[in-house]
Amino acid sequence: MPMFAANLTMMFNEWPFLDRFSAAADAGFAAVEYLFPYEVPPDAIAERLVRNNLQQALFNLPPGDWTAGERGIAALPGRFDALKSDVERALDYAAATGVKRLHLMAGLANPHDEEAASCYQRSVVYTAGRLAEEGIDLVLEPINGRNMPGYYLNDFNIAEKLIAKLSLPNLKLQFDIYHRQIMHGDVAMALRQLLPVIGHIQIASVPSRQEPDGEELNYPYLFDELDRIGYDSFVGCEYNPRGGTLDGLDWFKPFARS
């Protein structure tokens, strides 16, 4: 059975951030993820995880200046020293929360630019090495250009080839089914083929990015497929509820912890 993690950036927005942990636990989730924790002290998050008996599934390393439009800095020339500082900041939160996988955002850059490619590879190698010292996996997520125009890592094939080329034991693929369907389709076969390098999975309906209960994808089939292929890590619910979060959880009730 998949281990679902509520994405507290996108779900349970009816509550203040720290109160979303209790709301997710009360709804039956055993794990949570979110985009960024950095506006809240790490010990405050750790306390909410312990209080609600929740596991921390994932969060992103710092993305640069998000409000100014940055979406990561790993592929950006001249930002390597900032990236190294950001890795240490993320590791403070990792130590507090016990998370075992962190996502590195690439940033907005031309994927065919040689300097961007060199910067990105250097950043990935450094970050994976530093995280390995702490027993943490680094995951890379291809993101579709419709939702994030200009994003550097916009193709699953590029991510797969880079992971194979670097052959780092803690470097994994973040397989967002929503992004995969938009970019390439062929979701079930890709899950089977890429299983050895998948470190995290995320879900949402396509095309609306809402609850995984309809539209293009047959999620009951895909959930069963995850069991068939032996995927045993988290599935992040990175979707925008179409109404109240609790009102849209009928799909999740068979998986909720009692």
N, C-alpha and C positions, 0 to 999 in steps of 0.2 A: 504493500500500500504506500503510495507517495506520502512524503512528510511535507505538508504544506506550511509555508511561512507567510504570514500576513505582511504585506509591504506597508509600513506605517507612514510612509510619505504620501501614498496614494489612497489608502484605505483608512477608515476610522477617523476621517478629518472632522467629524462632528465633535471630537474631543481634543483638548490641548495635547501636544505631543507626548508628554510623559504619561498622561492618562490613557493614551491609546494602547499601552502595554496591557493594562488590566482589561480594557474592552476586548482586545484580541484574545486574551486568555479566557475570558468569560464566554466568548463565542466558540471556543473549542480549539483554538490554534495552540500548538505546542512550540512554535518558533516564530520569530519575526525577522524582518529585514527592513531597510530603508535606504534612501539615497545617501544622506550625510548626517552624522551625529554631532557635528563640530560646534553647534551653537549651544549645546547642553554639556555640562561637566560629565566626564566619563563615569565618575562614581555614582552620579544620579541615575544614569542609565543602568549601571550594574545593579543598583538597588531594585529597580523596577523588574529587571530580569529575574532576580532571585525571589522577590516577593510573589511573582506570578508563575514561577516555575517554568520559565520560557528559555529556549535556546536562541542564541544570536546566530542567524544563518549567514548573513552577508551584510556588508555595506561598502561604499565606494571610498577609495582614497580621495583626498581633497582634489577638487577639479579646477583649481585656479580661481579666477574671479567670476563666479557664476552669474552674479547680477549684471556684470558687464558683458555677458555673452560667452564667456569661455566655457568650454565643455571638456576640460582636461588639458594637460600641458605636456604629455609624454612625447608627442610628435612635434613639439614647437621648438625651434632653435633658440638657444640662449636661456632655456628654463631648467637646465639640469640641476643646478644648485637648489633651486626652489623645489624641484621634485624630491631631492634627497631630504630636505627639511620636512616636506609633506609626508613622506614615508614614516619618519619618526613620529610625527603627530598622529598619524593613523595607528601606529603601533601602540601608543598610549591607550587608545580606545580599544584596541584588540586585546591588550592585557586585561583591561577592566571587564570586558564583555565575554571573553573566551571565544570569540569568533575564530574560525579556522580557514576562512577564505575572504579575500579582499579583491575588489575589482578596480583596475587601473583604467581610467578614461584616457583615450588617445588625444582628443582635441580636434579642433577644426583645422584641417590641412589637406593639401592635395595628396592623395594616396600614390600618385605617380611621381611625386617630387623626391629626388634622391636624398636631399638633405633631411626632409621630414622622415623618410624611411630609416635613415641612419640614426636620427635622434630617437625615433620610436624604439628601434631595436635596442639601443643603448639603455634607454629608460626601462624597458621590459627586463633586460638581463640584470640590471642593478636592482630593481625592485624585487624580482623573484629571488635573487640571492639574499637580499636583506630579510625578506619574509621567511625564507627557508631557515635562517638562523633561529627564528622564533616558532618554527613548526607550523607555518601558515602557508596555504596555497595562494597563488596569484591567478586570477581569472581574467580573461580577455573577452569582451563582448562585442561582436559586430552589431552595429545599429543602423537601421535603414535610413536612407536619405530623405524620405518623406517626413519623418518625424524630426530628424536632426540633419538638415541640409549642410553639406560640407564636412561631415564627420569623417575623420581619416580612416577608421576601421569600418568600412561599409560593405564588407563581403566576407562570407563564411569561408570561402576558399583561401583568401589571404590569411585569415586567422589560423586555419588548419595548417597551411604551409609553414607559417612562422613558428608555430608550436612544434611541428615536426623538425624544422631546421635547428631550432635552439636545443631541443631535447633536454629540457630542464625538468627534473622529476616533480617539481611543485608548480609547474606552469600548465594551466588547464583552460578549457573553453567554457565560457558562460553562454549557454544555449538558450536564448530567449525565443520561444516558439513563435511569438507574435512577429518579431523581427525576421525570423527565418521564413515564415510564410510569405511575408511581403517581398523579401529579397529574392528567394529562390523556390519556395514551395518544397514539395517532396519531404515533408517533415518526418514521417515515420522511418523512411529509409535512411535519412540523415542521422536520426537518433541511433539507429542500429550501427551504422558505420562509424560514427564519431564517439560512441559510448566510452571507449578507452581513454579519451582525453576530455570528456565532459566533467566539469567540476561543480556546475550549478545549472539549474534549469529555471526559467521563468515562463509565466503563462498570461494570456489575455485573449479575448475574442478578436477576430479579424473580420472586418476592418475597424470596428469602433473602439477597440482597446478597453472593453468593458468586461463584465463577468464572463468566465469561460463556460457559457451555457447555451451557445448557439452560434449562428452566422457560419463562416466558411469552414471551420474546423470541427471535427467530431472529437471533442475532448474526452468523453467516456472511453472511446477506443484508444486514445493516446495515453490516458491514465493506465489502462490495462496493458498497453504496450510497454510502458515504463517498468511494470512488474515482469513482463515476459522477458525483457532484455536484461533485467537484474540491476536497474538503476537504484541505488540505495542512499542517495543524498537528498538534499532539500529541493522543493519546488516552490519558487517564490511567486506569490500572487501579485504581480505588478500590473494592476489594472485600475481603471477609474470606475468606481461604482456608478451605475446609471441613476441611482437614487440614493436613499440611505444605505450605508454599508450593510447593516444588519438585514435590511429588506432584501438584499441581493444574495444572501448566503444559502439559498436552498440547494445550490449545486454542491456546497461544501458539507452539508449536514451528514452525509454518509461517512465522511472522513474525520469528523470532529472528535476530539478526545472527550470522554465523559467526565 
